[in-house]
Amino acid sequence: MSITRELWLAIIAVVLVAIVGSVSIHGATTKGYVEEQLYSKNLDNANMLALTLSGLEKDPDTLDLFIMSQFDVGHYASITLQKPDGEIISSHTHTTQLDEQTPAWFASLFSPNVEPGVAQVSEGWGQYGVVNVQTDTSFAVASMWKATLRLILGLSLVGTVAGLIGAWFLRLIMRPLDQVVEQAESFSQMQFVQVSEPRTLELKRVVKAMNFLASNSQRIMDEENTRLDLLRHKTQFDVESELANRDYFISILKGQLAFRDTEGVNCIFLLRVVGGREAFLRSGPENRRKRLLQFTTNVNDCLAQHHHHYTDSRVARMQKNEIAILLTETHDIVTIAEAIHGACLSELSQQGDPKLYQSVVRLRPDDDVSSALMRLDTLLDDAEDRKMSEPYIEGSLDSSISLVEENRWNKLLKEGIANQAVETFNFPVLNAERELVHYQSWAGIEIDNDLRKSGYYTHWARYLGLLPALELATISHLFSHIVKTGTKAKFAFLCSEQFLLDQEILAQLYFQIKMNENFASQLNFEVRESTAARFPHEFELFCSTLKAKGCGIGLKRVGESFSQLMNVQELGLDYVVIDSAFMADIDHNPANHAFIRGFCSLAHTFGIHVYADGVKTNNTKELFVELGIDGVVSHIEVIEHLLSD
């Protein structure tokens, strides 16, 4: 029961008590007053009647006629004339009749008990008799009831006005309390918000304590986040260049080759700086590091400017003079390679600076880490031997985009969207007990009568601006699949950066969810960590809108930028999926254990489940439980093993 309703009940109870008390007091007081007044009236009437009767002839008939006339014209209950010996000369009575509007209970409680007026009738110098006069009290009872009604109505009106004023004041008083309740509810959602302190002393103390708890909790979270970030940088990053180190890049590359879509155009760029040792030595250690950081900054800035040409990027320092870049689902490699080359040369423009060489290869489906890096090194060595001043790009990639090819892809993708020729590849996500959590759904589309995974066409769809529409068509397919099959399983779909930023597509998505609101809870929408970090406000709005509609929210390829997300505890994330780079050889890589353990602890504090991607074996259950991982994204090896059980 709300406090406002309790207030109204209290006011009603007080008003009822006031009415009962006031009516009782008013009735008793009025009754005593009326009794005194009516008794005086009875005496006066009896004396006047006795005086008149004393002057009349003492004929019984005459006296009776006179008394009867007085009785008829007055408001009397009874008039009696009797001799001293008790003989009644004249007696007239009237039965008291209550007013129709006067309730019987009121009359029985508050009818006045009035003594009759008594006076002596004289005959000469002697006593003739005694006259008794009793006034009719029904009119007095009716007047008392009307006065009581006015009192009840007045008290009710006062109570109503008091209730309205009290409710208004209570609303003013409750505003800070509502803020305290909202603050407490936000704590349950790991949103450590602070509110202004009210003027009410008791509420002020509560709010002050809650604000302290919020700030303290936020500080602990920030410290833990910072500690994890430092731990990750210590084990995975090169201190001098602040780029990922070689071991971490190898882990990323292993995950890409083992678990990513091999049909996509995924490329490695290798930059090598050769010569210029004397110029760098003369510049001093501080200046050398400053130039190295500026060099890496130019590379990162160039990638940021061309982020619409690829899906994900990873940059690492492989050796003192080599930097590797991994780009996934890349479009127009020539343009990107030339842009990177130009950005690097802008920092190597001084006299005596080293020379820059660059090679680019595409990852093949049958590649392993060694073969991919060997081809990359061989190409770069060849470029160095030839003294090439431009990027040396593998033959299959070194070609400009033809208009014919562009028109062909534009036609194929638009037909796929129009015909809803989309499908999904569903991989189960299993918890520690091997129970299904949800399906990870990867998009596919029919091209030239072949069902192709998203990596095969994503770079073209993004370049042509059709990727959001393709993803929306895939989501529509998932809704149709859920409705048609009646399945209760959940499905997770990864949304691209372009999808997140396309307001028209998002409006269509929200409309579809509204039309299928009974099935909204069976869809989880995922966004890459890098996308969420690059567009925090758009991602926050995306999360809040979908959570309000009952959908789940997940974050994919998590690990590198998690600490950069603003107020991650307030986003309402249901789960995160750790990047496969952290899972590569996890049972033989204790360096990642401390980071993953701390990361899982932090995520669980936020109420977020943690799933691992890129797990090859099925004998890591005990390790994952110890680290705090809640489940894994299953791939073919894991599924087959489960089936064989």
C-alpha positions in Angstrom: 0.0 0.0 0.0 1.3 3.4 -1.0 2.0 6.0 1.7 -0.5 8.4 -0.1 -3.2 5.8 0.4 -2.2 5.3 4.0 -2.4 9.1 4.5 -5.9 9.2 3.0 -7.0 6.3 5.3 -5.5 8.0 8.3 -7.4 11.3 7.4 -10.6 9.3 6.9 -10.2 7.6 10.2 -9.4 11.0 11.9 -12.4 12.6 10.3 -14.7 9.7 11.3 -13.5 9.9 14.9 -13.9 13.7 14.8 -17.5 13.3 13.4 -18.4 10.7 16.0 -16.9 12.7 18.8 -18.3 16.0 17.6 -21.8 14.6 17.1 -21.7 13.0 20.5 -20.5 16.2 22.2 -22.7 18.4 20.2 -25.7 16.2 20.8 -25.2 15.9 24.5 -24.5 19.7 24.9 -27.5 20.7 22.7 -29.7 18.2 24.5 -28.9 19.8 27.9 -29.4 23.3 26.5 -32.7 22.4 24.9 -33.9 20.7 28.0 -33.3 23.9 30.1 -35.0 26.1 27.5 -38.0 23.8 27.0 -38.4 23.5 30.8 -38.4 27.3 31.2 -41.0 27.4 28.4 -43.1 24.8 30.1 -43.1 26.8 33.3 -44.0 30.0 31.5 -46.8 28.4 29.6 -48.1 26.7 32.7 -48.1 30.0 34.7 -49.8 31.9 32.0 -52.4 29.2 31.5 -53.0 29.0 35.2 -53.4 32.7 35.6 -56.0 32.8 32.7 -57.8 29.8 34.1 -58.0 31.4 37.6 -59.9 34.3 36.1 -62.5 32.1 34.3 -65.7 30.7 35.6 -65.0 27.3 37.2 -67.3 25.4 34.9 -65.6 22.2 33.9 -66.9 22.4 30.4 -65.8 26.0 29.9 -62.4 25.2 31.3 -62.0 22.1 29.1 -63.0 24.1 26.0 -60.5 26.8 26.8 -57.7 24.3 27.5 -58.6 22.5 24.3 -58.3 25.7 22.2 -54.9 26.4 23.7 -53.8 22.9 23.1 -54.8 23.1 19.4 -53.1 26.4 18.7 -49.8 25.6 20.5 -47.0 23.0 20.3 -47.8 20.9 23.3 -47.4 17.2 24.1 -50.0 17.4 26.9 -52.0 19.8 29.0 -53.7 18.4 32.1 -55.9 20.2 34.7 -56.7 18.3 37.9 -58.1 19.1 41.3 -56.0 18.7 44.4 -57.8 15.4 45.2 -56.6 14.0 41.9 -59.7 14.4 39.8 -58.9 15.3 36.3 -61.0 18.1 35.0 -59.4 18.3 31.5 -56.6 16.4 29.8 -55.4 16.7 26.2 -52.4 14.8 24.9 -50.6 14.5 21.6 -48.4 11.6 20.5 -44.9 12.9 19.5 -44.2 12.2 15.8 -40.6 12.5 14.6 -39.7 14.3 11.4 -39.3 11.9 8.5 -35.7 13.0 8.0 -34.7 12.4 11.6 -33.3 8.9 12.1 -34.7 6.9 15.0 -31.3 6.2 16.5 -30.6 10.0 16.8 -34.0 10.6 18.5 -33.4 7.7 20.9 -30.0 9.1 21.9 -30.6 12.8 21.9 -34.3 13.5 22.4 -34.5 16.0 25.4 -36.2 14.7 28.6 -38.1 17.9 29.7 -39.9 18.1 33.0 -43.5 19.4 32.6 -44.4 23.0 33.8 -46.7 23.0 36.9 -48.8 25.9 38.1 -51.7 26.3 40.6 -55.1 27.5 39.4 -56.9 29.7 42.1 -60.5 30.1 42.8 -60.9 33.2 45.0 -58.5 32.8 47.9 -58.4 29.1 47.6 -56.7 26.5 45.3 -58.9 25.2 42.5 -56.4 22.8 41.0 -53.1 22.2 39.3 -52.3 22.6 35.6 -49.4 20.5 33.9 -48.0 21.7 30.6 -45.6 19.5 28.5 -44.2 21.0 25.3 -43.9 18.9 22.1 -40.1 18.1 21.6 -40.2 16.7 18.0 -39.5 20.0 16.4 -36.4 20.4 18.7 -35.1 17.0 17.8 -35.6 17.8 14.0 -33.6 21.1 14.5 -30.9 19.2 16.4 -30.6 16.7 13.6 -30.3 19.4 10.9 -27.6 21.1 13.0 -25.8 17.8 13.3 -26.0 17.2 9.6 -24.4 20.6 9.0 -21.7 19.7 11.4 -21.0 16.3 9.7 -20.9 18.0 6.3 -18.6 20.7 7.6 -16.2 18.2 9.1 -16.2 16.1 6.0 -15.4 19.1 3.9 -12.6 20.1 6.3 -11.3 16.5 6.1 -11.4 16.5 2.3 -9.6 19.8 2.1 -7.1 18.7 4.7 -6.5 15.5 2.7 -5.9 17.3 -0.5 -3.6 19.8 1.1 -1.9 16.9 2.9 -1.5 14.9 -0.3 0.0 17.9 -2.0 2.5 18.5 0.8 3.2 14.7 0.9 4.0 14.8 -2.8 6.5 17.6 -2.1 8.0 15.6 0.7 7.9 12.3 -1.2 9.9 13.7 -4.2 13.2 13.2 -2.4 12.0 9.8 -1.2 11.2 8.8 -4.8 14.7 9.8 -5.8 16.1 7.6 -2.9 13.9 4.7 -4.1 15.1 5.2 -7.7 18.6 5.4 -6.5 18.3 2.1 -4.6 16.7 0.4 -7.6 19.5 1.7 -9.8 22.0 0.0 -7.4 20.3 -3.3 -8.1 21.0 -2.7 -11.8 24.6 -1.7 -10.9 24.0 2.0 -11.8 25.7 4.0 -9.1 23.9 7.3 -9.5 23.9 10.1 -7.0 21.0 12.5 -6.2 20.8 15.9 -4.6 20.3 16.0 -0.8 16.8 17.1 0.3 16.0 19.6 3.0 14.1 17.1 5.1 16.6 16.0 7.9 15.7 12.3 8.0 15.7 11.9 4.2 18.9 14.0 4.0 20.7 11.5 6.2 19.5 8.6 4.0 20.5 10.3 0.7 23.8 11.3 2.1 24.6 7.7 3.1 23.3 6.4 -0.3 25.4 8.9 -2.2 28.5 7.9 -0.2 27.8 4.2 -1.1 27.3 5.1 -4.8 30.6 7.1 -5.0 32.5 4.4 -3.0 31.1 1.6 -5.2 31.9 3.6 -8.4 35.5 4.2 -7.1 36.0 0.5 -6.4 34.8 -0.4 -9.8 37.0 2.2 -11.5 40.0 1.0 -9.5 39.3 -2.6 -10.4 38.9 -1.6 -14.1 42.2 0.3 -14.0 44.0 -2.6 -12.4 42.8 -5.0 -15.1 43.8 -2.5 -17.8 47.3 -2.3 -16.3 47.5 -6.0 -16.0 46.5 -6.5 -19.6 49.0 -3.9 -20.8 51.7 -5.5 -18.8 51.2 -8.9 -20.4 50.0 -8.1 -23.8 51.5 -4.7 -24.8 54.8 -3.4 -25.8 55.9 -0.7 -23.3 57.9 1.5 -25.7 55.4 1.7 -28.5 52.2 1.1 -26.5 51.1 -1.4 -29.1 50.2 -5.0 -28.7 53.2 -7.2 -28.4 54.1 -10.1 -30.7 52.8 -12.9 -28.5 49.4 -11.2 -28.2 49.2 -10.6 -32.0 50.0 -14.3 -32.6 47.1 -15.2 -30.3 44.8 -12.9 -32.2 46.0 -14.4 -35.5 45.4 -17.9 -34.1 41.9 -17.0 -33.1 41.2 -15.4 -36.5 42.4 -18.5 -38.4 40.7 -21.0 -36.2 37.3 -19.5 -35.4 36.6 -16.6 -37.8 34.9 -16.6 -41.1 37.6 -17.8 -43.5 35.6 -16.7 -46.5 36.1 -13.0 -45.6 38.8 -10.8 -47.1 41.1 -10.7 -44.0 44.5 -9.1 -44.5 47.8 -8.6 -42.7 49.9 -5.5 -43.3 53.5 -5.6 -42.2 55.5 -2.4 -41.9 59.3 -2.5 -41.7 61.6 0.4 -41.0 65.2 -0.2 -42.3 68.3 2.0 -41.9 68.7 5.4 -40.4 70.2 4.1 -37.3 72.7 7.0 -36.9 70.0 9.6 -37.2 67.9 7.8 -34.5 70.9 7.4 -32.2 71.7 11.1 -32.5 68.2 12.1 -31.6 68.4 10.7 -28.0 66.2 8.2 -26.2 63.4 10.5 -25.3 63.1 11.9 -28.8 63.3 8.4 -30.3 60.4 7.2 -28.2 58.5 10.4 -29.0 58.9 9.8 -32.7 58.0 6.1 -32.3 54.8 7.1 -30.5 54.0 9.6 -33.2 54.7 6.9 -35.8 52.2 4.5 -34.2 49.7 7.4 -33.6 49.8 8.1 -37.4 49.0 4.5 -38.1 46.1 4.4 -35.7 44.8 7.7 -36.9 44.9 6.5 -40.5 43.0 3.3 -39.6 40.4 5.4 -37.8 39.9 7.6 -40.8 39.4 4.5 -43.0 37.4 2.4 -40.5 34.5 2.1 -43.0 36.8 -0.1 -45.1 37.1 -2.9 -42.6 35.3 -4.5 -39.6 38.1 -5.0 -37.0 41.7 -3.9 -36.7 44.6 -5.1 -34.5 48.0 -3.3 -34.5 51.1 -4.9 -32.9 54.8 -4.4 -32.7 56.4 -7.6 -34.0 60.0 -6.6 -33.7 61.9 -3.4 -32.9 61.5 -2.2 -36.5 58.3 -4.0 -37.6 54.6 -3.3 -37.0 51.9 -5.7 -38.1 48.2 -4.8 -38.8 45.4 -7.3 -39.0 42.2 -6.0 -40.8 39.1 -8.2 -41.1 36.5 -8.1 -43.9 38.5 -5.5 -45.7 37.5 -3.6 -48.8 39.8 -1.8 -51.2 43.1 -3.0 -49.8 45.1 -0.8 -52.2 43.6 2.4 -50.9 44.2 1.4 -47.2 47.7 0.2 -47.9 48.6 3.5 -49.7 47.0 5.5 -46.9 49.0 3.7 -44.2 52.2 4.1 -46.2 51.6 7.8 -46.6 50.8 8.3 -42.9 54.0 6.5 -41.9 56.2 8.4 -44.4 54.9 11.7 -43.0 56.9 10.8 -39.8 59.9 9.6 -41.7 60.5 12.7 -43.7 63.7 14.0 -42.1 67.1 13.6 -43.6 68.8 10.4 -42.6 65.5 8.8 -41.5 65.1 5.1 -42.2 63.3 3.7 -45.2 59.8 2.2 -45.0 58.7 -1.0 -46.6 55.2 -2.6 -46.5 53.8 -5.9 -47.6 50.1 -7.1 -47.6 48.7 -10.6 -47.8 45.3 -12.1 -47.5 44.6 -14.9 -45.1 43.7 -18.1 -46.8 41.3 -20.8 -45.5 44.2 -23.3 -45.3 46.6 -20.9 -43.6 48.1 -21.4 -40.2 50.0 -18.8 -38.3 53.4 -19.8 -39.6 52.4 -20.0 -43.2 50.7 -16.6 -43.1 53.6 -14.8 -41.5 56.1 -16.6 -43.8 54.3 -15.3 -46.9 54.1 -11.9 -45.3 57.9 -11.9 -44.5 58.8 -13.2 -47.9 56.9 -10.5 -49.6 58.4 -7.8 -47.4 61.9 -9.1 -47.9 61.3 -9.0 -51.6 60.0 -5.4 -51.4 63.1 -4.5 -49.4 65.4 -6.1 -52.0 63.7 -4.3 -54.8 63.8 -1.0 -52.8 60.1 -0.5 -53.4 58.7 2.9 -52.4 55.1 1.7 -52.4 53.3 -1.1 -50.6 54.0 -4.6 -52.0 50.5 -6.2 -52.2 49.9 -9.9 -52.9 48.9 -10.4 -56.4 45.3 -11.5 -55.7 44.7 -8.2 -53.8 46.7 -5.8 -56.0 43.9 -4.7 -58.3 41.5 -1.7 -58.4 37.8 -2.1 -58.0 36.1 -2.3 -61.4 32.7 -0.7 -62.0 31.5 -3.9 -63.5 32.3 -5.8 -60.3 30.7 -3.1 -58.2 27.5 -3.2 -60.2 27.4 -7.0 -60.1 27.7 -7.0 -56.3 25.1 -4.3 -56.0 22.6 -6.3 -58.0 23.3 -9.5 -56.1 22.9 -8.0 -52.7 19.8 -6.0 -53.5 18.2 -9.1 -54.9 19.0 -11.0 -51.8 17.4 -8.3 -49.7 14.4 -8.0 -51.8 13.8 -11.8 -52.0 14.7 -12.3 -48.3 17.3 -14.9 -49.5 18.9 -14.9 -46.1 19.8 -17.7 -43.7 21.6 -18.1 -40.4 24.4 -20.3 -39.2 23.6 -21.1 -35.6 26.2 -22.2 -33.1 25.1 -23.0 -29.5 26.4 -21.2 -26.5 26.6 -23.6 -23.6 26.9 -23.0 -19.9 29.2 -24.9 -17.5 26.7 -27.7 -17.3 26.6 -28.0 -21.1 23.0 -26.6 -21.2 22.0 -24.4 -24.0 22.0 -20.6 -23.2 21.3 -19.3 -26.7 22.3 -19.7 -30.3 25.0 -17.5 -31.8 23.5 -16.7 -35.2 25.8 -15.7 -38.1 24.3 -14.2 -41.2 24.3 -15.9 -44.6 22.9 -15.0 -48.0 22.3 -17.0 -51.2 24.6 -15.8 -53.9 24.8 -17.5 -57.3 22.8 -20.4 -55.8 25.3 -20.9 -53.0 24.7 -20.0 -49.4 27.6 -17.8 -48.4 28.6 -16.7 -44.9 28.7 -13.1 -44.1 32.5 -12.8 -44.5 32.2 -13.5 -48.2 30.1 -10.4 -48.9 30.3 -8.1 -45.8 33.1 -5.9 -47.3 31.0 -5.3 -50.4 27.8 -4.8 -48.5 29.5 -2.2 -46.3 31.1 -0.4 -49.3 27.7 -0.3 -51.1 25.8 0.9 -48.0 23.6 -2.3 -48.0 25.0 -3.9 -44.8 22.3 -2.5 -42.4 19.5 -3.6 -44.7 21.0 -7.1 -45.0 21.3 -7.4 -41.2 17.7 -6.2 -40.8 16.6 -8.9 -43.3 18.5 -11.5 -41.2 16.7 -10.3 -38.0 13.4 -10.6 -39.8 14.3 -14.1 -40.8 15.1 -14.9 -37.1 11.7 -13.6 -36.1 10.0 -15.7 -38.8 11.9 -18.8 -37.7 10.9 -18.3 -34.1 7.2 -17.8 -35.0 7.0 -20.7 -37.5 8.8 -23.3 -35.4 7.5 -22.2 -32.0 10.9 -22.7 -30.5 11.6 -21.3 -27.1 15.4 -21.0 -27.7 17.1 -17.6 -27.8 19.1 -16.3 -30.7 22.0 -13.8 -30.6 22.8 -11.6 -33.6 25.9 -9.5 -34.1 25.1 -6.0 -35.4 27.6 -4.0 -37.3 28.8 -0.4 -36.8 26.8 0.8 -39.8 23.7 -0.9 -38.4 24.1 0.9 -35.1 24.4 4.3 -36.8 21.6 3.9 -39.3 18.6 5.6 -37.7 16.2 4.6 -40.4 17.1 0.9 -40.1 16.9 1.2 -36.3 13.4 2.6 -36.6 12.4 -0.4 -38.7 14.0 -2.7 -36.2 12.1 -1.2 -33.3 8.9 -1.5 -35.3 9.5 -5.2 -36.0 10.2 -5.8 -32.3 6.9 -4.0 -31.4 5.1 -6.2 -33.9 6.7 -9.3 -32.4 6.8 -8.2 -28.8 5.8 -11.6 -27.6 9.1 -13.0 -29.0 11.3 -10.0 -28.3 12.8 -11.7 -25.2 14.1 -14.5 -27.5 16.5 -12.2 -29.4 19.8 -10.9 -28.1 21.5 -8.1 -30.0 25.3 -8.0 -29.9 27.8 -5.2 -30.8 31.5 -5.5 -31.0 33.4 -4.0 -28.2 35.4 -1.7 -30.5 32.2 -0.4 -32.0 30.7 0.3 -28.5 33.9 2.1 -27.5 34.0 4.2 -30.7 30.3 5.2 -30.5 29.5 5.2 -26.7 26.4 7.4 -26.8 24.8 5.6 -29.8 25.5 2.3 -28.1 24.0 3.5 -24.8 20.8 4.6 -26.6 20.7 1.3 -28.5 21.0 -0.7 -25.2 18.4 1.3 -23.3 15.9 1.1 -26.2 16.2 -2.6 -26.7 16.2 -3.4 -22.9 12.9 -1.5 -22.6 11.5 -3.7 -25.3 12.6 -6.9 -23.5 15.5 -7.9 -25.7 18.9 -9.0 -24.5 22.1 -7.1 -25.0 25.6 -8.7 -25.5 29.1 -7.4 -26.2 31.3 -9.4 -28.6 35.1 -9.7 -28.9 35.6 -8.2 -25.5 38.9 -7.6 -23.8 40.9 -4.8 -25.4 38.5 -1.7 -24.9 36.3 -2.8 -22.1 37.8 -0.3 -19.7 37.1 2.5 -22.2 33.4 2.0 -22.2 31.6 4.7 -20.2 29.5 3.6 -17.3 29.4 0.0 -18.5 27.5 -1.0 -15.4 24.6 1.2 -16.5 24.3 -0.2 -20.0 22.2 -3.2 -18.9 24.4 -5.8 -20.6 23.3 -9.3 -20.1 26.6 -10.9 -21.2 29.9 -10.4 -22.8 31.9 -12.8 -25.0 35.7 -12.7 -24.4 37.7 -12.5 -27.6 39.2 -15.7 -28.9 42.7 -14.1 -28.6 42.5 -14.4 -24.9 41.4 -18.1 -25.2 44.2 -19.2 -27.5 46.0 -22.1 -25.6 44.3 -20.9 -22.4 45.1 -24.2 -20.6 48.8 -23.6 -21.4 48.8 -19.8 -21.1 48.8 -18.8 -17.3 49.6 -15.2 -18.2 46.0 -14.7 -19.2 44.6 -16.4 -16.2 44.9 -13.4 -13.8 43.4 -11.0 -16.3 40.5 -13.3 -17.2 39.8 -14.1 -13.5 39.8 -10.4 -12.6 37.7 -9.6 -15.7 35.1 -12.2 -14.8 35.0 -11.0 -11.2 34.3 -7.4 -12.4 31.7 -8.5 -14.9 29.9 -10.6 -12.3 29.9 -7.6 -10.0 28.0 -5.8 -12.7 25.6 -8.7 -13.0 27.0 -9.6 -16.4 27.6 -13.2 -17.6 30.9 -14.0 -19.3 31.2 -16.5 -22.2 34.4 -17.5 -23.9 34.9 -17.6 -27.7 37.6 -19.7 -29.4 37.7 -22.7 -27.2 38.9 -25.8 -29.0 38.8 -28.5 -26.4 36.1 -29.6 -24.0 38.3 -30.5 -21.0 38.6 -27.0 -19.6 35.5 -27.0 -17.4 37.3 -27.0 -14.1 39.6 -24.2 -15.3 36.7 -22.1 -16.6 34.8 -22.5 -13.3 38.0 -21.5 -11.4 38.4 -18.4 -13.7 34.7 -17.5 -13.4 33.7 -18.1 -17.1 30.0 -19.0 -17.3 30.0 -20.8 -20.7 31.5 -21.1 -24.2 30.5 -20.4 -27.7 30.5 -23.9 -29.2 32.2 -24.7 -32.5 32.2 -27.8 -34.6 34.8 -29.7 -32.5 32.8 -29.1 -29.2 29.5 -30.0 -30.8 30.8 -33.2 -32.2 32.3 -34.2 -28.9 29.0 -33.6 -27.1 27.1 -35.6 -29.7 29.6 -38.5 -29.2 28.8 -38.4 -25.4 
